């Protein structure tokens, strides 16, 4: 076996990255078409910012956001209800041995970046970083 199989700190494999990106594109297509029956998802614009694959490719974590706002608890509940439909659409678009479980998480990267920017722009921090 390769070192990567024994060392989770080595990061995702090329295969994990490739499959995750294919799943991200498939999910983006599902959300773009917006063919949901659930009223909580009708007209909601969801962006898939990143997908991370487990080493066995059986679990995918999709980081999502709504355009310009956070995804609401009601919308996350609706995504869980639509899980079978979404999973089926992903399986049709991405050829895998088994259909992965898709877990949705809010994308907090923008919030984190804004918080870091705010911290770096504080006078006491600017003073320390500018020497």
C-alpha positions in Angstrom: 0.0 0.0 0.0 1.1 3.6 -0.5 2.0 5.9 2.3 -1.1 7.9 1.7 -3.3 5.0 2.7 -1.7 5.0 6.1 -1.3 8.7 6.7 -4.5 10.7 6.7 -2.4 13.9 7.3 -1.2 13.5 3.7 -4.4 14.9 2.4 -6.9 13.7 -0.2 -5.7 11.6 -3.1 -5.9 12.7 -6.7 -8.8 10.3 -7.2 -10.7 11.8 -4.2 -10.1 15.3 -5.6 -11.2 14.4 -9.1 -14.4 12.5 -8.0 -15.3 15.3 -5.5 -15.0 17.9 -8.3 -17.2 15.8 -10.6 -19.8 15.5 -7.8 -19.6 19.2 -7.2 -20.4 19.8 -10.9 -23.3 17.3 -10.8 -24.7 18.9 -7.7 -24.4 22.4 -9.2 -26.4 21.1 -12.2 -29.1 19.7 -9.9 -29.4 23.1 -8.1 -29.3 25.1 -11.3 -32.1 23.1 -12.8 -34.1 23.5 -9.6 -36.5 20.6 -10.3 -37.5 20.2 -6.7 -41.0 19.5 -5.5 -40.4 20.7 -2.0 -41.7 24.3 -1.6 -38.8 25.1 0.7 -36.3 24.6 -2.2 -38.4 26.2 -5.1 -36.7 29.4 -6.2 -33.7 29.0 -3.8 -30.3 29.6 -5.5 -27.8 27.2 -3.8 -24.2 27.3 -4.6 -21.9 24.3 -4.1 -18.6 25.8 -3.2 -16.7 22.6 -2.4 -17.2 18.9 -2.1 -14.9 16.6 0.0 -14.8 12.9 -0.6 -14.0 10.2 2.0 -11.1 7.9 1.1 -13.5 5.1 0.1 -15.7 7.6 -1.9 -18.8 6.4 -0.1 -19.4 9.8 1.6 -19.3 13.2 0.1 -19.5 16.4 2.1 -20.9 19.3 0.1 -20.3 22.8 1.4 -23.2 25.0 0.2 -24.3 28.6 0.5 -27.3 30.6 -0.8 -26.5 33.6 -2.9 -25.7 36.4 -0.6 -27.1 34.8 2.6 -26.9 31.7 4.8 -28.8 28.6 4.0 -31.7 28.4 6.5 -32.5 25.5 8.8 -35.7 24.9 6.8 -33.7 24.7 3.5 -31.3 22.2 5.1 -34.2 20.1 6.2 -35.6 20.2 2.7 -32.3 19.1 1.3 -32.4 16.1 3.7 -35.9 15.3 2.4 -34.7 15.6 -1.2 -31.6 13.4 -0.5 -32.8 10.4 -2.5 -33.6 12.5 -5.6 -30.3 14.5 -5.3 -28.3 11.3 -4.8 -30.0 9.7 -7.9 -29.1 12.7 -10.0 -25.5 12.6 -8.9 -25.3 8.9 -9.7 -26.6 9.4 -13.2 -24.1 12.2 -13.8 -21.0 10.6 -12.1 -20.1 7.0 -12.8 -19.2 5.4 -9.5 -19.3 1.8 -8.2 -21.7 2.8 -5.4 -23.9 5.8 -4.8 -22.2 8.1 -2.2 -24.0 9.4 0.8 -24.1 13.2 0.4 -23.9 15.3 3.5 -24.6 19.0 3.3 -22.7 21.6 5.4 -22.9 25.4 5.4 -19.9 27.0 3.8 -18.4 29.3 6.4 -15.2 30.2 4.5 -16.5 33.6 3.5 -17.5 34.4 7.1 -14.1 33.2 8.3 -12.3 35.3 5.7 -14.3 38.4 6.6 -13.5 37.9 10.3 -9.8 37.5 9.6 -9.8 40.6 7.5 -11.6 42.5 10.3 -9.0 41.3 12.8 -6.0 42.2 10.6 -7.4 45.7 10.1 -7.5 46.4 13.8 -5.1 49.2 14.8 -3.2 47.2 17.3 -2.7 44.4 14.8 -1.7 46.7 12.0 0.8 48.3 14.3 2.4 45.0 15.1 2.5 43.8 11.5 3.9 47.0 10.0 6.8 47.0 12.4 
